[in-house]
Amino acid sequence: MEFIDRFFNDPQDSFFLFGPRGTGKSTWVRHRFKDAPRIDLLSPEEFRIYSARPERLEERVRACSDNQVFIIDEAQ
């Protein structure tokens, strides 16, 4: 699949990426932030883990460096 770069300046702080299903949001995030830690809440296993103990999300985020991008995909 060809990836077409667009002109977009990454926000300096946290941000939400909204849009209709199937428009490439997750694909863009995976392409743009290849090495970022990522939680995919569409994964039944990950959803179960973080639903059962939400404090695990905080633990995981705190384990990252201050300027590291952290992705939470499919936060519904």
C-alpha positions in Angstrom: 0.0 0.0 0.0 1.3 3.4 -0.9 1.4 6.0 1.9 0.8 9.6 0.8 2.5 12.2 3.0 0.3 15.1 3.9 1.3 18.5 5.3 0.5 18.1 9.0 2.5 19.5 12.0 2.3 17.1 14.9 0.8 18.7 18.0 3.3 19.5 20.8 1.0 18.2 23.5 -1.5 15.3 23.7 -4.2 15.1 21.1 -7.2 13.1 19.9 -7.5 11.9 16.3 -11.2 11.7 15.4 -12.8 10.5 12.2 -15.1 7.9 10.7 -14.2 4.2 10.8 -12.0 3.0 8.0 -10.4 6.3 7.0 -6.9 5.4 8.0 -6.4 6.9 11.4 -4.7 3.8 12.9 -2.7 3.3 9.7 -1.5 6.9 9.9 -0.6 6.6 13.6 1.4 3.4 13.0 3.2 5.0 10.1 4.0 8.3 11.8 4.9 7.0 15.2 6.5 3.6 14.4 8.4 3.2 17.7 5.8 4.6 20.0 4.4 2.3 22.7 0.8 1.5 21.8 -2.3 0.0 23.4 -5.0 -1.2 21.0 -8.3 -1.3 22.9 -9.9 -3.2 20.0 -7.8 -6.2 21.1 -9.9 -8.2 23.4 -6.9 -9.2 25.5 -5.7 -5.6 26.0 -9.3 -4.3 26.6 -9.7 -7.0 29.3 -6.4 -6.1 31.0 -7.1 -2.4 31.2 -10.8 -2.7 32.0 -10.0 -5.0 34.9 -7.2 -2.8 36.3 -7.3 0.8 34.8 -4.3 1.7 37.0 -2.2 -0.4 34.7 -2.6 2.3 32.0 -1.1 4.9 34.4 1.8 2.6 35.2 2.5 2.0 31.5 2.4 5.7 30.7 4.6 6.7 33.6 7.2 4.2 32.4 7.7 6.3 29.3 10.0 9.2 29.1 8.5 12.7 29.4 8.7 13.5 25.7 7.8 10.0 24.3 4.6 9.6 22.3 2.2 7.0 23.7 -0.7 5.8 21.6 -4.0 4.6 22.8 -5.8 3.3 19.8 -9.6 2.6 19.5 -10.4 4.5 22.7 -14.2 4.5 22.4 
